[in-house]
Amino acid sequence: MSLQHSTRPVRIVRFDGEAAPKAVDDSVAVEEPLEIRVGGRSVAVVMRTPGHDRELAAGFLVTEGILQKPEQVLDMVYCRGDDATPEPNVLDVILAPDATVDLERLSRHVFTSSSCGICSKASIDAIRLQFPALAGKTAPHRAVLTALPDRLRAAQAAFAQTGGLHASALFTAAGELMEVREDVGRHNALDKVIGRAFLDGRLPLADHVLLVSGRVSFEIMQKALAGGIPWVVAISAPTSAAVEFAAASGQGLVGFLRGARMNVYAGTLAD
């Protein structure tokens, strides 16, 4: 992700204890709407950080159960305005001529915010039925998990500047960093990771570990399941719905990963 697109300079007044306030330059995370269209039909508007928009659109449609294989997608293009210039916030997913999709499966409302989670779902039961439970997942070693947060932080260039972006990172079971994406929305960051794997023909992501920078919600677990990710690890806490979903879907779930300390809510780690 380009820092030029993900961050924006601002002038602020900083108060630091008893020292006199002073005007300084700072950076904030960019948040703009992205309208996702399929064959010219608008299906969602997502508040996101610009960058990796094609991955975001693909991941969104995969985790919503609309797309199953990259061959269904012919192209993704930014729509053009009245003056024929590309609209950077309107992306149309053009389907292959022989592709058939069921847009009625979309369970989101047309508008979703960058922080929206399970509140945007029309039916929890419908989500549970979309993707089968995982079986026979590989258990990562605890020593591997303890090293993941530092590897994620080292790859978060935009967060280092703004402190205002979530991140999702995909690792192998051995701890090798495969992909990291940042966004103002936790779910958007994960959609970008899954979208990249989808476009590369790498789904399902068996024997991988997902590390998220924030809390783990029901929807984070659902999206990980859609990508075939067996283990979800968080620096923060999971919700009760996330724990219940992990147990029902056969996924491993670890929270509060802080150095050698961690809470295992579902699954069994290797020593």
N, C-alpha and C positions, 0 to 999 in steps of 0.2 A: 504493500500500500504506500502510495506517495504521501510524504508528509505535507506536500503542497496542497493536497486535496483533503487530508484528514485533520489538519490543524489550521487554525486561523489566528493571526496576531491580534491582540487587543491591548489597550492602554488601561491600566488599573491603578487604583490607589491602595497601597499595601500598608497595613497596620501590623507592627511587629513589637508586641509587648509595650514597654514604656517609651520606645523610640518614637520620634516624630514621624507621622505618615509621609510616604513619598510616592510619587508617580513613577511607575516602572512599566516596561513592556512585558507582556505575558502571552501565553497561547491557550486557546480553548479548543475542544474537540468540535469538529463540524458535524452538524445534524441537518439533513435535508431529506425531503420526501423522494421516494422512488416509486413510480407507478409501474407495476408489472402487468404486461398484457400477454395474452396467448392468442396468436392468430388475429390480432387486432382487438380482441375483447379484453377489457380491463378486469382483472381478477383481484388485485390488491394494491394498496398504497402503504408502503413500509417506510417509517422514519429511520434513516440509516446514515452511516458515515460513508460518503462517496469513495468509491474504489472497490474493485472486484465485484462490480454490479452483476456481471454475467454469472459468477459463481453464486451470488446471493439469490438471484432469480431461479437458477437451477436447483439449488439446495432447498429453497422454499417449496418448489413444485414437487421435488422428490419427497420431502418430509410430509407434504400434504397428500401424498399418494397419487399425484397426477402423472408424474413421469416415473418410468421404471428402468429405461435404458437410454444411453446417449444417442442411439440411432433414431430416437423419436424426434430429436431436435435438428432441424436443418440449419438454423442460424439464430443469432440474437442480435438485434439491431436497435439503435436508438432512433426513436421516431423523429420526424422533422416537423418544424413549426411552419407557420404560414409563409415565412421568408425562406423556406427550404433549408434552414440550418438545423443541425441535429439538436434535439432536446436532451440534455444530459441527465434529466430526471424522469424520462419515460422510456422504458425498455420493452420491446416487443419480442416474445419468444415465437419464432416461426417454426411450425411443425413440419416434419417430412411429409411428403404427399400421402404415404401409406400409413401414417401414424394416426391412431385413434385414442383420444383421451376423454375422460368423463369429468368435465369441469364442475359438475354438480357435487362431486366428492369434496369440493372445497368446504372446510368447516370453519374458516375464518370469516369474519365480516370483511367488507371491502376495504375498510381502513383499519390498520393496526398501528399502535405506537411502538416506539423503539423499546419500551420496557414491558410491553404487553405479554402476558403469559397465558395461563389456562383460562383467564377471563374471556379470551377471544374465541374460545372453542364452543361450537354449538352443541356438541355432544361428546362427553368423555367416553361413553361406551363405544361410540363409533371409532374413536382413536385407538382404543384397545384392540379392536378387531382388524385394524388395517394392516398390522405388521405382526408376524408370528414371533413367539418367544424364542430366545436363543438357547442352544444346548451345547454342552461340551466346550465351554469357553476356557481359554488358557489363563491360568492365574499368574499375574505379575509378581515379582519379588518386592518385598517391602523396601529393600535398599534401592531398587530402581525408582520407586515412587518418590522417595525422599529427595532425589536429585532433580525432579521435574520442575518445581517452581522456579528455581534459579535459572534453568534453561529457558523457561518461558519469559521471565523478566528480561533476560539478555536479548530476546528477540522482539521486545515491545518498544519500538522506537517512538511511536506516536504517544503511547501512554507515558513514556519518560518525559515528554514535553508538556503534556496536558493533565495527566492524572485523571482523565475523564472518559477513558475507553475500557470496555470489557474485552477479554480475549478468550479464544478457544484454540487449543493446540492439540494436534494429533501426534502421538508417539507410537513407536513400535513397542512390543512387550519388553524389548531390551532397553528401552529408553531413548531411542534415536528420534530426534525431532523431524517429523515429516512435513508438517504444515502448521502455520499459525496465522490467524486472522484477527483483526481488531475491529470493533464497531461500538457505537454508542449503545446498541442493543445487544444484550447477551444472546438472544435467539438469532439475531442477524449474523453474529460472529460465527456461530455454529453452522448456520445455513451456508455460509461462505466456505467453510471447511468441507462440508459434505458435498456442496456443489462442485468444488474443485475435483474431489475424488470421483464424482459422477461423470463429469466431463472427460476425465482421464480413463474412464472405464474400470475403476478400481473398487466399485461397490460389489459386495458388502465388505466392510472394513473389519474382518475377523482378525483376532490376535492383535488388536490395537487398543491403546488407552487414550481416552479423551481427558484433557485437563482444562477446566474452566476457571476463570479468575474470580467469579462471583458465586452466589448461591446456586444450588441446583433445584430447579422447579420440576414439576410434572412434565412440562413441555420440553425441557432440556433432555430428560430421559427419553421421551417419545421420539424426539428428533435423532438422538443417538441410536435408538433401536431401529429407526428407519434406515440409518446408514450402516446397520449391522455392527455397531460398536459395542463390544461386550463389557468394557469397564469405563466408568465415568468417575473421575476424581476431581475434587473441588478444594480450593483453598478456603472457601467459606462453608456455610451450612447447607444441608439439604432440607427440603420441606417434607412434611409427613406424606404428602401425595407422591413425592419422588421416591421415598423409601418403599412405599407400598407398590409403586409401579415397578421398581427394580426387582423386588421379590417375585412379582407376578410374571415379569418378562425374562427372567433368567439372567439379568445383568448384575454385574458387581458395582457397588457404590461405596466410595470413600469420601469423607468430608473432613474439614478442619485439618488439611495437610499442612503442617507447620514443622519443618525439619523432620526429625524422626518421629514426631507425634502425629497421630491420625486416628480417626474413628472409622471403623468398617461397619457399614449399615446393611450391606448385602454382599454375599459371596465370601470366598475364603482366599486370602493371599498366600503366596508361597513364602517360606522363610528366607 
